[in-house]
Structure formats: C-alpha cells, structure tokens
Amino acid sequence: MTLISVLFLSSSYVDTKTKQEVDASRSMSLEELPPVLVLHLKRFVYDQGGSNSPSSSASASVSPGGCQKLLKPIDVPPDLEIQKDILSPSAASRYRGHKERQYKVTHIFP
C-alpha cells in the first residue's frame, strides 16, 4: 500500500528555514489497496495543559499536559469498505466498484 502525503494550509506550523509560523495541515491518500489490509489503530487523548479534560466516555483520565491511551472499545463492521475519498485520484479511477474496496474483518485484538 502506498500513501501519498499532501500539505494543505490550515493550522500553525513553524517553517524550519524561515523560523516563521505558517498555516499548514497534512492529509494522506492511498495510491494502491493491498490484497490483505492490516490496520493498527492507536487512539490517544492529549491535554496541552489546559483545563479541558476528556469526557468520561473516552475511558481515559489525563493529567494536564499528559497523554493517555483510549480504552473504550470501538465497533468494527464485519465488512470494511475503503471509501473513495481517501484514495488518490488515480486510485479512485482504478477501484471504482464497491467489491474492489471491500475487506472482510477477521481479527480484532484489544
């Protein structure tokens, strides 16, 4: 699987050459889909030291300025379809049918 990374302007970023703050964000798209897809999801909450704390539904408690792994289970459908909007334009034209972008979920490890 190939990822294409694109940088868009939208949030603060310090340019390493000019040392000035610029607006930037990053998105990734898939160029190819593998025959077998392995996903490893890492879910965390982060508190930058402010007074906001995550809700109790997040199943994690975070001290100010800390990071905590989310323990709340997530629902995963038995059939997982890769949506066209996360594919690159060339990949979206190659993987037009739903079956070509569909995976059967066989294992979920907590």
MIZA-913804 format. One record per residue (C-alpha): residue number from 1; residue in one letter; x, y, z. Coordinates in steps of 0.25 Angstrom, whole numbers. Layout:
BEGIN
REC    i  aa   east  north     up
REC  NUM   A      X      Y      Z
...
REM end
This chain:
BEGIN
REC    i  aa   east  north     up
REC    1   M      0      0      0
REC    2   T      5     13     -4
REC    3   L      2     26      3
REC    4   I      3     40     -3
REC    5   S      4     51      7
REC    6   V     -1     65      3
REC    7   L      1     78     11
REC    8   F    -10     88     11
REC    9   L    -11    102     18
REC   10   S    -20    102     31
REC   11   S    -13    101     44
REC   12   S      0    106     51
REC   13   Y     14    101     47
REC   14   V     28    107     48
REC   15   D     35    107     35
REC   16   T     49    101     38
REC   17   K     56    110     28
REC   18   T     49    124     31
REC   19   K     46    120     46
REC   20   Q     33    127     44
REC   21   E     19    121     47
REC   22   V     11    118     35
REC   23   D     -3    111     34
REC   24   A     -2     96     29
REC   25   S     -8     83     31
REC   26   R     -5     69     25
REC   27   S    -14     59     19
REC   28   M    -11     45     13
REC   29   S    -18     37      2
REC   30   L    -16     23     -3
REC   31   E    -10     20    -16
REC   32   E    -12      5    -16
REC   33   L    -20     -5     -8
REC   34   P    -13    -18     -3
REC   35   P    -19    -32     -4
REC   36   V    -19    -33     11
REC   37   L    -21    -20     19
REC   38   V    -15    -19     33
REC   39   L    -19     -8     42
REC   40   H    -13     -4     55
REC   41   L    -21      7     62
REC   42   K    -14     15     73
REC   43   R    -24     24     80
REC   44   F    -20     34     90
REC   45   V    -25     47     96
REC   46   Y    -15     58     99
REC   47   D    -17     70    109
REC   48   Q     -8     82    105
REC   49   G     -8     86    120
REC   50   G    -21     94    119
REC   51   S    -34     92    128
REC   52   N    -41     83    118
REC   53   S    -41     68    121
REC   54   P    -47     57    113
REC   55   S    -61     53    115
REC   56   S    -63     40    123
REC   57   S    -68     33    111
REC   58   A    -53     33    106
REC   59   S    -50     23    117
REC   60   A    -37     30    120
REC   61   S    -33     41    130
REC   62   V    -22     50    126
REC   63   S    -14     59    135
REC   64   P    -11     73    130
REC   65   G     -1     73    119
REC   66   G     -2     58    118
REC   67   C     -5     47    108
REC   68   Q    -14     35    111
REC   69   K    -18     23    102
REC   70   L    -33     22    100
REC   71   L    -38      9    105
REC   72   K    -53     10    100
REC   73   P    -56     -1     90
REC   74   I    -60      3     76
REC   75   D    -70     -4     67
REC   76   V    -64    -10     54
REC   77   P    -73    -15     43
REC   78   P    -71    -30     38
REC   79   D    -69    -24     24
REC   80   L    -60    -11     24
REC   81   E    -61     -3     11
REC   82   I    -50      7      8
REC   83   Q    -57     20      4
REC   84   K    -53     26    -10
REC   85   D    -50     40     -3
REC   86   I    -37     34      4
REC   87   L    -32     29    -10
REC   88   S    -23     37    -19
REC   89   P    -30     42    -31
REC   90   S    -23     31    -40
REC   91   A    -26     20    -30
REC   92   A    -41     25    -29
REC   93   S    -42     23    -44
REC   94   R    -36      9    -43
REC   95   Y    -44      4    -31
REC   96   R    -58      8    -36
REC   97   G    -66     -4    -31
REC   98   H    -70     -6    -16
REC   99   K    -65    -20    -16
REC  100   E    -51    -15    -20
REC  101   R    -50     -7     -8
REC  102   Q    -56    -17      2
REC  103   Y    -49    -25     12
REC  104   K    -54    -36     21
REC  105   V    -51    -33     36
REC  106   T    -45    -46     42
REC  107   H    -38    -42     55
REC  108   I    -39    -31     65
REC  109   F    -29    -30     76
REC  110   P    -32    -21     88
REM end
